[in-house]
């Protein structure tokens, strides 16, 4: 069953679903590119790792192995008067993780040449961490983004999250919920931008390759519908609940309700 929404499905932006949606979209984009790229190119998934400290993560563990004896009159060796061993019941206790941090892994797609493995195009799909102001995830992403924009590789950035702090700032910004960028190396600092509203279909965008090769076409809406269908989100999403944050206006909430009613 396809998504009832004509464009991005806002319910897929829920924090508990976002990692799975991100991974599924990355895989599907990679597969589409490999299915249409001319000979001499291949798309792969590249992983970057950064350290996230525990203060930022605010992570705690719950462990069930802290034993506490009750104060009833039992012998010190843990046996009843008759000599039968008794188990000391464990209780759950919360302890802080030692402050060594954890490794966070994020993925992106790189299109390379088969002959010399040079990176031709980098495709980034933004995650919630990339859009969290002041976070290590955003700091790391902005650094890697600058590296690509300062290289001879083309750059494609896909932001399908309404929440969080956007990467691009326009002087006279059109109203949009989602933003896609295609930056051709030879045209920088200019780039092509697709500002998209929730009510609009996602665009088909060009994926530039080396000069002399035509652009690939990437139909983001078709990819979104396929991921929604094949990943079982039609069974997992609860459309009786409000769409995830950020909050929608009254008119848009009405539009969402009508769209779900038509597509359900």
C-alpha positions as CSV (number, residue, x, y, z in Angstrom):
1,X,0.0,0.0,0.0
2,X,1.6,3.3,-1.0
3,X,1.9,6.2,1.4
4,X,-1.3,8.3,1.5
5,X,0.7,11.5,1.2
6,X,1.7,13.0,-2.2
7,X,5.1,13.9,-1.0
8,X,7.1,13.3,2.2
9,X,5.2,11.4,4.8
10,X,5.5,13.5,8.0
11,X,4.8,10.4,10.2
12,X,8.2,9.0,9.1
13,X,9.9,11.9,10.8
14,X,9.2,10.5,14.3
15,X,12.3,10.1,16.3
16,X,11.9,6.4,16.9
17,X,11.5,5.7,13.2
18,X,14.0,8.2,11.8
19,X,17.1,5.9,12.0
20,X,15.4,3.1,10.1
21,X,13.9,5.5,7.5
22,X,17.3,7.1,7.0
23,X,19.0,3.7,6.5
24,X,16.3,2.5,4.1
25,X,16.5,5.7,2.0
26,X,20.3,5.5,1.8
27,X,20.2,1.9,0.6
28,X,17.4,2.6,-1.9
29,X,19.2,5.6,-3.4
30,X,22.4,3.6,-3.7
31,X,20.6,0.8,-5.5
32,X,18.8,3.2,-7.9
33,X,22.0,4.8,-8.9
34,X,23.8,1.5,-9.4
35,X,20.8,0.4,-11.6
36,X,21.1,3.4,-13.9
37,X,24.7,4.6,-13.8
38,X,26.7,4.2,-17.1
39,X,29.6,1.8,-17.2
40,X,32.6,3.1,-15.3
41,X,30.7,4.3,-12.2
42,X,29.5,2.7,-9.0
43,X,27.8,4.0,-5.9
44,X,28.8,2.9,-2.5
45,X,27.9,3.7,1.1
46,X,30.6,5.4,3.1
47,X,30.6,5.6,6.8
48,X,31.9,8.4,9.0
49,X,32.4,8.0,12.8
50,X,32.5,10.7,15.5
51,X,32.7,10.5,19.2
52,X,29.7,11.6,21.2
53,X,30.3,12.4,24.9
54,X,28.0,11.1,27.5
55,X,27.0,14.6,28.7
56,X,25.5,15.2,25.3
57,X,23.9,11.8,25.0
58,X,22.7,11.8,28.6
59,X,22.8,8.0,28.4
60,X,22.2,5.8,31.4
61,X,22.1,2.0,31.8
62,X,19.7,0.0,33.9
63,X,21.3,-3.2,35.2
64,X,19.6,-6.0,37.1
65,X,22.6,-7.3,39.0
66,X,22.8,-5.1,42.1
67,X,21.8,-7.4,45.0
68,X,20.2,-6.0,48.1
69,X,19.4,-8.2,51.1
70,X,16.3,-7.5,53.1
71,X,16.5,-7.0,56.8
72,X,14.6,-10.0,57.9
73,X,16.3,-12.4,60.4
74,X,18.1,-14.7,58.0
75,X,21.4,-16.3,58.7
76,X,24.5,-14.4,57.3
77,X,25.4,-17.2,54.9
78,X,22.2,-16.9,53.0
79,X,20.6,-20.1,54.3
80,X,17.4,-20.6,56.1
81,X,17.4,-22.3,59.5
82,X,16.8,-25.6,57.9
83,X,19.9,-25.2,55.7
84,X,18.1,-24.5,52.4
85,X,19.8,-21.9,50.2
86,X,17.8,-18.8,49.4
87,X,18.3,-16.6,46.4
88,X,18.8,-12.9,47.1
89,X,16.4,-11.0,44.9
90,X,18.0,-8.4,42.6
91,X,16.7,-4.9,42.2
92,X,17.1,-2.6,39.2
93,X,19.4,0.4,39.8
94,X,20.4,3.2,37.5
95,X,24.1,3.9,37.0
96,X,25.8,6.5,34.8
97,X,27.9,5.3,31.9
98,X,31.7,6.0,32.4
99,X,32.6,9.2,30.6
100,X,34.5,7.7,27.7
101,X,31.9,8.6,25.0
102,X,30.5,6.4,22.3
103,X,31.2,6.1,18.6
104,X,28.3,7.4,16.4
105,X,28.2,6.2,12.8
106,X,26.6,8.1,10.0
107,X,26.4,7.1,6.4
108,X,26.4,8.8,3.0
109,X,26.5,7.7,-0.6
110,X,29.6,8.3,-2.8
111,X,29.7,7.8,-6.5
112,X,33.1,6.7,-7.7
113,X,34.9,5.8,-10.9
114,X,35.8,2.1,-11.4
115,X,39.2,2.8,-12.9
116,X,40.8,5.0,-10.3
117,X,38.1,5.0,-7.5
118,X,37.9,8.8,-7.5
119,X,34.9,10.3,-5.8
120,X,32.7,12.1,-8.4
121,X,29.6,12.9,-6.3
122,X,28.7,12.8,-2.6
123,X,25.1,12.4,-1.6
124,X,24.1,13.3,2.0
125,X,20.7,12.6,3.6
126,X,20.4,14.7,6.7
127,X,19.8,13.0,10.1
128,X,18.3,14.6,13.2
129,X,21.8,14.9,14.7
130,X,22.9,17.0,11.7
131,X,20.2,19.5,12.5
132,X,20.6,19.8,16.2
133,X,22.2,23.1,17.0
134,X,25.5,22.9,19.0
135,X,25.7,19.1,18.8
136,X,28.7,17.0,17.8
137,X,26.6,15.5,15.0
138,X,26.1,18.9,13.5
139,X,29.7,20.0,14.0
140,X,31.0,16.9,12.4
141,X,28.6,17.1,9.5
142,X,29.4,20.8,8.8
143,X,33.1,19.9,8.7
144,X,32.6,17.1,6.2
145,X,30.3,19.3,4.2
146,X,32.9,22.0,3.9
147,X,35.5,19.4,2.8
148,X,33.3,18.2,-0.1
149,X,32.4,21.8,-1.2
150,X,36.1,22.6,-1.2
151,X,36.9,19.5,-3.3
152,X,36.4,18.6,-7.0
153,X,33.4,16.4,-6.2
154,X,29.7,17.3,-6.9
155,X,27.5,17.5,-3.8
156,X,23.9,16.6,-3.3
157,X,22.2,17.3,0.1
158,X,18.7,16.0,0.9
159,X,16.9,17.3,3.9
160,X,13.6,15.5,4.5
161,X,13.2,16.6,8.2
162,X,11.0,19.6,9.2
163,X,12.4,19.6,12.7
164,X,15.8,21.0,13.6
165,X,18.1,23.8,12.4
166,X,18.4,24.0,8.7
167,X,21.9,24.0,7.0
168,X,21.2,26.6,4.3
169,X,20.1,30.1,5.1
170,X,18.5,32.1,2.3
171,X,18.3,35.9,2.4
172,X,14.8,35.9,0.9
173,X,13.8,32.4,1.7
174,X,10.7,30.9,0.1
175,X,8.5,29.0,2.5
176,X,9.5,25.3,2.6
177,X,9.4,22.2,4.8
178,X,12.1,20.2,3.0
179,X,15.1,21.2,1.0
180,X,17.2,19.5,-1.7
181,X,20.4,20.9,-3.0
182,X,22.5,19.9,-6.1
183,X,25.9,21.6,-6.1
184,X,27.9,21.1,-9.3
185,X,31.6,21.5,-8.7
186,X,32.2,23.7,-11.8
187,X,29.3,26.1,-10.8
188,X,30.1,26.8,-7.2
189,X,29.3,28.9,-5.2
190,X,26.0,28.7,-7.1
191,X,23.8,25.6,-6.7
192,X,20.4,24.4,-7.6
193,X,17.8,24.3,-4.8
194,X,14.4,22.6,-4.5
195,X,12.3,24.0,-1.6
196,X,9.4,21.7,-1.1
197,X,6.3,22.0,1.0
198,X,4.6,19.1,2.9
199,X,1.7,19.2,0.4
200,X,4.0,18.9,-2.7
201,X,5.5,15.8,-4.3
202,X,9.3,15.4,-3.8
203,X,11.1,16.3,-7.0
204,X,13.1,14.3,-9.5
205,X,16.6,15.7,-9.2
206,X,19.8,15.4,-11.4
207,X,22.8,13.5,-10.1
208,X,25.8,15.0,-11.9
209,X,28.7,12.8,-13.0
210,X,32.0,13.6,-14.8
211,X,31.9,16.0,-17.7
212,X,30.9,14.3,-20.9
213,X,28.4,12.0,-19.1
214,X,24.7,12.9,-18.8
215,X,23.2,13.4,-15.4
216,X,21.5,10.5,-13.7
217,X,17.8,11.1,-12.7
218,X,16.8,10.4,-9.1
219,X,13.0,10.3,-8.5
220,X,12.8,11.0,-4.8
221,X,9.1,10.6,-4.7
222,X,9.2,7.1,-6.2
223,X,12.0,6.2,-3.8
224,X,9.9,7.4,-0.8
225,X,6.9,5.4,-1.9
226,X,9.0,2.3,-2.4
227,X,10.6,2.6,1.0
228,X,7.3,3.2,2.6
229,X,5.8,0.1,0.9
230,X,8.6,-2.4,1.2
231,X,9.6,-1.5,4.7
232,X,6.2,-2.1,6.2
233,X,5.5,1.4,7.4
234,X,1.8,1.1,6.2
235,X,1.4,-1.4,9.1
236,X,3.5,0.4,11.7
237,X,2.3,4.0,11.5
238,X,-0.6,5.0,13.7
239,X,-2.5,7.7,11.8
240,X,-5.0,8.1,14.6
241,X,-2.2,10.1,16.4
242,X,-1.1,13.6,15.5
243,X,1.9,14.0,13.1
244,X,5.2,14.2,14.9
245,X,6.7,17.6,15.8
246,X,7.1,20.4,14.8
247,X,3.4,21.2,15.2
248,X,1.4,22.0,12.1
249,X,-1.0,24.9,11.7
250,X,-4.7,24.3,12.0
251,X,-5.2,24.3,8.2
252,X,-2.4,21.9,7.7
253,X,-3.6,19.5,10.4
254,X,-6.9,19.5,8.5
255,X,-5.1,18.8,5.3
256,X,-3.3,15.9,6.9
257,X,-6.5,14.5,8.3
258,X,-8.2,14.7,4.9
259,X,-5.2,13.2,3.2
260,X,-5.1,10.2,5.5
261,X,-8.8,9.7,5.1
262,X,-8.6,9.6,1.4
263,X,-5.5,7.4,1.3
264,X,-6.4,5.0,4.2
